[in-house]
Amino acid sequence: MSAEPQVLDRDDLLAAYALPEDEARRVRMNFVSSLDGAATVEGRSGGLGDANDRLAMQVLRTLADLVLVGAGTVRAEGYAGLAVGEADVAWRVARGLPEQPRFAVISSSLELDPESALFTEAVTRPIVVTHAAAPTARRAALEQVADVLVVGERAVDVRGMLDVFAERGLRRVLCEGGPHLFGSLLEADLVDELCLSLSPMLVAGSAGRIVRGVPELQRRMRLVHAIPAGDLLLLRYLRD
C-alpha cells in the first residue's frame, strides 16, 4: 500500500511564491498540465490536480490583487464566488491588502448569466472586461452585477486592460486560463511568470495545450523552483 501523499506547508508556499513589493505590474499565469502536455481531462483542468495543486492555487490567489479568467474557462470549470479562506484573509490584512482579491472575467460575446453563482455568490464585486462592439443588452444586464470595463473597439485590448487594472491599484494579476487568453497575453509579450503544476498523468486523446490560438513564438523562461509534492511537481518560471 502506498503512503499518503505529503501535503505541502502553506507558509512555505507563500514564501516560495512571494513577489517584490515595489513592482509596477506582474502578470502571473497559473496552469496545470499532464506529463504528455494535456491541459484538461474530459474538458476540465481539475482532473489533473490534487490537494497540493489546489493549495498552491489558493496561495497564488492570496498573493494577487486580481484573478483573471476567460469566460470559456469560467463555464468549463464552473467558477462560482471566488474567495480565499480565513487564514489567507488574515495574512492579507496584516500586510495592508484588501481582505479578498478582485475577480475579473474577460468576454467578447458577454455570454454570461447575471444570475449565475459567479455573480450571486461573489464576495467582492466582479469585473467583466469586454470591447465596444459587444452586445449592448448583455452589457447592460451585466452592469447590474459587475463593473464592466470596455477596452478595445472590436476585440479586447489586453495591454489596455492591464493598464486599467493598474490604474485601479490591481497590479498583481493572476491569470488562471484559459489557453486562448494565455495566448493573447503571450503574443502581446505581457507574461511575466508561469506557475505550472506538472501532473503525474498521461492523458493522450485530443486535449489542447496550455497555450492556444496564436502563431508559434519563442519566449525563454528561467526556472525559479521545482517543488516536489508527492508525484506532482510545482514549477515556477520567470521571463528571462
C-alpha positions as CSV (number, residue, x, y, z in Angstrom):
1,M,0.0,0.0,0.0
2,S,1.4,3.4,-0.9
3,A,1.9,6.1,1.7
4,E,-0.5,9.1,1.9
5,P,0.8,11.9,-0.3
6,Q,2.5,14.7,1.5
7,V,0.6,17.9,1.8
8,L,2.8,21.0,1.4
9,D,3.0,23.7,4.1
10,R,1.1,26.8,3.2
11,D,3.6,29.2,4.8
12,D,6.4,27.6,2.8
13,L,4.5,28.2,-0.4
14,L,3.7,31.8,0.5
15,A,7.5,32.3,0.8
16,A,8.3,30.4,-2.4
17,Y,5.8,32.4,-4.5
18,A,6.4,35.8,-2.8
19,L,6.5,38.9,-5.1
20,P,8.5,42.1,-4.9
21,E,6.7,44.9,-3.0
22,D,7.6,47.8,-5.4
23,E,6.8,46.1,-8.7
24,A,4.8,48.2,-11.2
25,R,2.9,45.2,-12.6
26,R,3.1,41.4,-12.7
27,V,1.2,39.0,-14.9
28,R,1.4,35.6,-13.4
29,M,-0.1,32.5,-15.2
30,N,-1.2,29.5,-13.2
31,F,-1.9,26.3,-15.1
32,V,-1.8,22.5,-14.7
33,S,-0.5,20.1,-17.4
34,S,-0.2,16.3,-17.7
35,L,3.2,14.7,-18.5
36,D,2.2,14.5,-22.1
37,G,1.1,18.1,-22.4
38,A,-2.6,17.9,-21.9
39,A,-4.3,20.9,-20.3
40,T,-7.5,19.1,-19.5
41,V,-9.1,15.7,-18.7
42,E,-12.6,15.3,-20.1
43,G,-12.7,19.0,-20.9
44,R,-11.7,20.3,-17.4
45,S,-8.3,21.0,-15.8
46,G,-9.5,20.0,-12.3
47,G,-9.0,16.3,-13.0
48,L,-5.2,16.9,-13.4
49,G,-4.7,18.4,-10.0
50,D,-4.7,17.2,-6.4
51,A,-4.7,18.8,-2.9
52,N,-1.2,20.3,-3.3
53,D,-2.1,21.8,-6.6
54,R,-5.3,23.3,-5.0
55,L,-3.2,24.7,-2.1
56,A,-0.8,26.3,-4.5
57,M,-3.7,27.9,-6.3
58,Q,-5.1,29.3,-3.1
59,V,-1.6,30.7,-2.2
60,L,-1.3,32.4,-5.6
61,R,-4.8,33.9,-5.2
62,T,-3.8,35.2,-1.7
63,L,-0.8,36.9,-3.2
64,A,-2.8,38.5,-6.1
65,D,-4.6,41.8,-6.4
66,L,-6.8,40.4,-9.1
67,V,-7.7,36.9,-10.5
68,L,-8.3,37.0,-14.3
69,V,-10.1,34.2,-16.2
70,G,-11.6,33.9,-19.6
71,A,-15.3,33.3,-20.0
72,G,-14.8,29.9,-21.6
73,T,-12.8,28.7,-18.6
74,V,-15.5,30.1,-16.2
75,R,-18.1,28.0,-18.0
76,A,-16.0,24.9,-18.3
77,E,-14.6,24.8,-14.8
78,G,-17.8,26.0,-13.1
79,Y,-16.4,29.1,-11.3
80,A,-18.6,30.4,-8.5
81,G,-17.9,33.0,-5.9
82,L,-14.2,33.2,-5.7
83,A,-12.8,33.7,-2.2
84,V,-9.7,33.0,-0.1
85,G,-10.0,31.4,3.3
86,E,-9.9,33.0,6.7
87,A,-6.2,32.4,7.3
88,D,-5.5,33.9,3.9
89,V,-7.7,36.9,4.7
90,A,-5.8,37.5,7.9
91,W,-2.5,37.2,6.0
92,R,-3.6,39.8,3.5
93,V,-5.0,42.3,6.1
94,A,-1.8,42.1,8.1
95,R,0.1,43.3,5.0
96,G,-2.3,46.2,4.3
97,L,-4.1,44.4,1.4
98,P,-7.9,44.2,1.0
99,E,-9.4,41.1,2.5
100,Q,-10.1,39.4,-0.9
101,P,-8.5,39.7,-4.3
102,R,-10.8,41.1,-7.1
103,F,-12.1,38.7,-9.7
104,A,-12.3,39.6,-13.4
105,V,-13.7,37.6,-16.4
106,I,-12.8,38.6,-19.9
107,S,-15.5,38.0,-22.6
108,S,-16.1,39.3,-26.2
109,S,-19.6,37.8,-26.5
110,L,-20.7,38.6,-22.9
111,E,-22.5,35.2,-22.8
112,L,-22.5,35.2,-19.0
113,D,-25.6,34.7,-16.9
114,P,-26.0,37.6,-14.4
115,E,-27.9,35.2,-12.1
116,S,-25.1,32.6,-12.1
117,A,-23.1,31.8,-8.9
118,L,-20.2,33.7,-10.5
119,F,-22.0,36.9,-9.6
120,T,-24.6,35.9,-6.9
121,E,-22.0,34.3,-4.6
122,A,-19.2,36.8,-5.2
123,V,-17.6,38.2,-2.1
124,T,-16.3,41.3,-4.0
125,R,-18.0,42.9,-7.0
126,P,-16.7,41.1,-10.1
127,I,-15.2,42.8,-13.1
128,V,-16.2,42.0,-16.6
129,V,-13.8,43.0,-19.4
130,T,-15.1,43.4,-22.9
131,H,-14.9,45.6,-26.0
132,A,-17.0,48.3,-27.6
133,A,-18.7,46.0,-30.2
134,A,-20.0,43.6,-27.5
135,P,-23.8,43.1,-27.4
136,T,-25.4,46.2,-25.7
137,A,-28.2,44.4,-24.0
138,R,-25.9,41.8,-22.4
139,R,-23.6,44.6,-21.3
140,A,-26.5,46.5,-19.6
141,A,-27.6,43.3,-17.8
142,L,-24.1,42.6,-16.5
143,E,-23.6,46.2,-15.3
144,Q,-26.2,45.4,-12.7
145,V,-24.0,42.8,-11.1
146,A,-20.4,43.7,-12.1
147,D,-18.1,46.5,-13.0
148,V,-18.0,46.3,-16.8
149,L,-14.7,47.6,-18.4
150,V,-14.8,48.4,-22.1
151,V,-11.2,48.1,-23.5
152,G,-10.8,48.0,-27.3
153,E,-13.1,48.5,-30.3
154,R,-13.8,45.1,-31.8
155,A,-11.6,42.9,-29.6
156,V,-10.3,43.3,-26.0
157,D,-7.0,45.1,-25.9
158,V,-5.2,43.1,-23.3
159,R,-2.4,45.6,-22.8
160,G,-5.0,48.4,-22.3
161,M,-6.9,46.1,-19.9
162,L,-3.8,45.7,-17.7
163,D,-3.2,49.4,-17.8
164,V,-6.8,50.0,-16.5
165,F,-6.2,47.4,-13.7
166,A,-3.0,49.1,-12.7
167,E,-4.7,52.5,-12.5
168,R,-7.2,50.9,-10.0
169,G,-4.3,49.5,-7.9
170,L,-4.7,46.0,-9.3
171,R,-1.1,45.4,-10.2
172,R,-0.5,41.8,-9.4
173,V,-2.7,39.9,-11.9
174,L,-3.1,36.1,-11.6
175,C,-4.4,34.5,-14.8
176,E,-6.0,31.1,-14.4
177,G,-6.9,30.5,-18.0
178,G,-7.9,29.6,-20.4
179,P,-5.4,28.7,-23.1
180,H,-6.6,31.3,-25.6
181,L,-6.3,34.1,-23.0
182,F,-2.8,32.8,-22.2
183,G,-2.0,33.0,-26.0
184,S,-3.3,36.6,-26.2
185,L,-1.1,37.7,-23.3
186,L,1.9,35.8,-24.6
187,E,1.6,37.2,-28.1
188,A,1.5,40.7,-26.6
189,D,4.6,39.9,-24.6
190,L,2.8,40.5,-21.3
191,V,3.5,37.2,-19.5
192,D,6.0,37.7,-16.6
193,E,5.7,34.4,-14.9
194,L,4.3,30.9,-15.3
195,C,3.4,28.7,-12.3
196,L,2.9,25.2,-13.7
197,S,1.7,22.2,-11.8
198,L,3.0,19.1,-13.6
199,S,0.6,16.3,-13.0
200,P,1.8,12.7,-12.9
201,M,-0.7,11.6,-15.6
202,L,-0.6,10.6,-19.2
203,V,-3.8,11.6,-21.0
204,A,-3.3,11.2,-24.7
205,G,-6.5,12.0,-26.7
206,S,-7.2,15.3,-28.3
207,A,-6.8,17.6,-25.2
208,G,-5.2,21.0,-26.0
209,R,-2.1,22.6,-24.6
210,I,-2.0,25.4,-22.0
211,V,-1.4,28.0,-24.8
212,R,-3.6,28.1,-27.9
213,G,-4.8,30.4,-30.6
214,V,-1.7,32.3,-31.6
215,P,1.2,31.7,-34.1
216,E,4.3,29.9,-32.9
217,L,6.6,32.1,-30.9
218,Q,9.5,31.8,-28.5
219,R,9.8,33.3,-25.0
220,R,12.6,31.9,-22.9
221,M,11.8,31.4,-19.2
222,R,14.0,31.0,-16.2
223,L,13.3,28.2,-13.6
224,V,12.9,29.6,-10.0
225,H,11.9,26.5,-8.2
226,A,10.7,22.9,-8.7
227,I,8.9,21.7,-5.6
228,P,8.1,18.0,-5.3
229,A,4.6,17.4,-3.9
230,G,4.2,13.7,-3.9
231,D,4.2,12.7,-7.6
232,L,3.2,16.2,-8.7
233,L,5.8,18.9,-9.3
234,L,5.2,22.6,-8.7
235,L,7.3,24.6,-11.2
236,R,7.8,28.4,-11.1
237,Y,9.3,30.2,-14.1
238,L,10.1,33.9,-14.7
239,R,10.7,35.6,-18.0
240,D,14.4,35.6,-18.8
